[in-house]
Amino acid sequence: MNKKGRKWIAMALAGTMTLALAAGCGNSESAAGDSSAAGSTQAQAGEEAGASEDASASEGSEAAGTEGSAAASAVDWDDIVDINLLYVSMGPVPTGVDAVEAEINKITEEEINTHVNMEIIEIGSYDQQVNLKLSSSEPLDLILTMPGGPASFTTMRSQGQLQDISDLLEIYGQDILDTVGDLMAATTVDGGIYAVPAYRDLSSSEYIVMRTDVLEDLGLLEKAQNMTSMTEYEEIMDAVANSEKWSYLSPVASSGPGLLIFTAGGACIGGDKFADMTSLDFLGDTMYLVGVNPDGSDPTVKLTYSSDEYRAMYEQVKDWYDKGYVYKDSATESSTGSELIKSNVTFSVIMGGEYGFEDAQTQQCGMPVTCVPILSYPISTGSCTRFTWGVPSAAKEPEAAIAFLNMMYTDARINNLMAWGIEGVDYEVTDGIAHFIEGNENPAFHMADYLVGNQFLVTPWEGAEADRREIAKELTESAPVSAYLGFSADLSAVTNELSGINNVLAEFRPQIETGMASEDVYQDFQERLASVGADKIVAEYQNQLNAWLEAQ
């Protein structure tokens, strides 16, 4: 099959803009459950979850307008073509993958002459397996990228592991371009498109997540729901720590492996009043080394780990640690914050999420939780590229891969199958809400809805409103947008420095961001950052950002 057609040119973005439609961060939570066949649940990878057509709130969400697509008429091959798709499970791999794959192929073989071979890998092994598959040239035609690490969009694109799909989208994925719209700028580099952002709720905020039963028992629920400062939060943690009934719980724990503060969403949780909290755009940097004010007022790139905000966060969590509030194993803990709440390890965590976060966390944690927002942050390149779908450079059938990807962004049948499995087998729908079938609460297939192509075409899960998708879409459309959405840096000139920085961060961040580090360790961290060339990386980002701004 030959590529043909004009190359699609991404729209130029102004410093601030109105999104026609919105886009899975992500890192943060979906509106529905995130468990797999074994019933295990995990928070969104790296923390933290655009829309085209609205997902209907009724059982007829697979209505006309979402079945079939323009890609079907664009298909120019007569025989069934096989494509290999690689996908991630946030818990144990579901046992019902083959059955779901068969249902998907009933649709795709008929409509786009394509047979989809779907492989799902558990989140803990995903990075390693992606590396192995790509290095061994194993046939892969469509792959989900992750928020950070070797399977991230930034890493894979910079290493030439993702191909430019601009021409293919023009022919087989026009519906994708129409759906995702301006947000395609996040995955567009030098005029080429290298992936498609998962189209999901991006109206993200940072939250303090607390066990509701503990708050109720201590008479602190109203105080928690109305708190506006870290001082009030600390008072609640102190009450938990000194409670005879609940003192076995750590007042606060890490939201993910080695993390507690300075989360992946772009929030700087430094200072006391929530209203004074600041937000940064990390410019797509998955190490969060650089940041810039997202409103466009000051394009100065700062070294985040040497900023006043980071220092304030260190002092805050250090104080908590010294008071005994922080879970002692936070620096080495591999479980998510949600799992730590569920397993009676901690009372609270701090993490990011989207609309419906409290409902999602109630499911993740296996108990009611109270989620109090700290601040909201704008849509950025980093949030859009948290989860993307791309075509590996060595793909054998890129045309068919894009034809199927087009269905992933426009067809409710495909999205519901990839999220919830087979209706009537893995779940059922009542009054527009998907839920487990009585007696089958651990079905053979159940995945995370923020990882599919178009989350807004997935039927809302139990605990959500029937119009959850409509509300989330509206919130995302009205969410602030970073002035630097679409900026992407080429860091090939600082490869050695990046390697050194990565080693330094791996050594120091877990200690500092859980309060374990002494002042001497903190100062050593600053010196080590300087010694491995952090300033050179900041300068590289600054030069490229200046050039990008001049070109707008």
Stockholm file with secondary structure:
# STOCKHOLM 1.0

chainA/1-552         MNKKGRKWIAMALAGTMTLALAAGCGNSESAAGDSSAAGSTQAQAGEEAGASEDASASEGSEAAGTEGSAAASAVDWDDIVDINLLYVSMGPVPTGVDAVEAEINKITEEEINTHVNMEIIEIGSYDQQVNLKLSSSEPLDLILTMPGGPASFTTMRSQGQLQDISDLLEIYGQDILDTVGDLMAATTVDGGIYAVPAYRDLSSSEYIVMRTDVLEDLGLLEKAQNMTSMTEYEEIMDAVANSEKWSYLSPVASSGPGLLIFTAGGACIGGDKFADMTSLDFLGDTMYLVGVNPDGSDPTVKLTYSSDEYRAMYEQVKDWYDKGYVYKDSATESSTGSELIKSNVTFSVIMGGEYGFEDAQTQQCGMPVTCVPILSYPISTGSCTRFTWGVPSAAKEPEAAIAFLNMMYTDARINNLMAWGIEGVDYEVTDGIAHFIEGNENPAFHMADYLVGNQFLVTPWEGAEADRREIAKELTESAPVSAYLGFSADLSAVTNELSGINNVLAEFRPQIETGMASEDVYQDFQERLASVGADKIVAEYQNQLNAWLEAQ
#=GR chainA/1-552 SS CCCCSCCCCCCCCCSSCCCSSCCCCCCCCCSSCCBCTTCCBCCCTTCCCCCSSCCCSSTTTTCTTSSSCHHHHHCCCCSCEEEEEEEEESSSCCTTHHHHHHHHHHHHHHHHSEEEEEEEEEHHHHHHHHHHHHHTTCCCSEEEEBSSSTTBHHHHHHTTCBCCCHHHHHHHCHHHHHHHGGGGGGGEETTEECCEECBCCCCCEEEEEEEHHHHHHTTCHHHHHTCCBHHHHHHHHHHHHTCTTTTTSBSBCCSBTTBSSSCTTSEECCSSBGGGCEECBCTTCTTCCEEBCTTSSCCCCEEGGGSHHHHHHHHHHHHHHHTTCBCTTTTTCCSCHHHHHHTTSBSEEEEEECTTHHHHHHHHHTSCEEEEEEEECCBCHHHHTSSEEECBTTCSCHHHHHHHHHHHTTCHHHHHHHHHCCBTTTBEEETTEEECBTTBSSCSCCCCGGGSSBGGGSCCBTTSCTTHHHHHHHHHHTSCBCTTTTCCCCCGGGHHHHHHHHHHHHHHHHHHTTTCCCHHHHHHHHHHHHHTTHHHHHHHHHHHHHHHHHHC
#=GC SS_cons         CCCCSCCCCCCCCCSSCCCSSCCCCCCCCCSSCCBCTTCCBCCCTTCCCCCSSCCCSSTTTTCTTSSSCHHHHHCCCCSCEEEEEEEEESSSCCTTHHHHHHHHHHHHHHHHSEEEEEEEEEHHHHHHHHHHHHHTTCCCSEEEEBSSSTTBHHHHHHTTCBCCCHHHHHHHCHHHHHHHGGGGGGGEETTEECCEECBCCCCCEEEEEEEHHHHHHTTCHHHHHTCCBHHHHHHHHHHHHTCTTTTTSBSBCCSBTTBSSSCTTSEECCSSBGGGCEECBCTTCTTCCEEBCTTSSCCCCEEGGGSHHHHHHHHHHHHHHHTTCBCTTTTTCCSCHHHHHHTTSBSEEEEEECTTHHHHHHHHHTSCEEEEEEEECCBCHHHHTSSEEECBTTCSCHHHHHHHHHHHTTCHHHHHHHHHCCBTTTBEEETTEEECBTTBSSCSCCCCGGGSSBGGGSCCBTTSCTTHHHHHHHHHHTSCBCTTTTCCCCCGGGHHHHHHHHHHHHHHHHHHTTTCCCHHHHHHHHHHHHHTTHHHHHHHHHHHHHHHHHHC
//
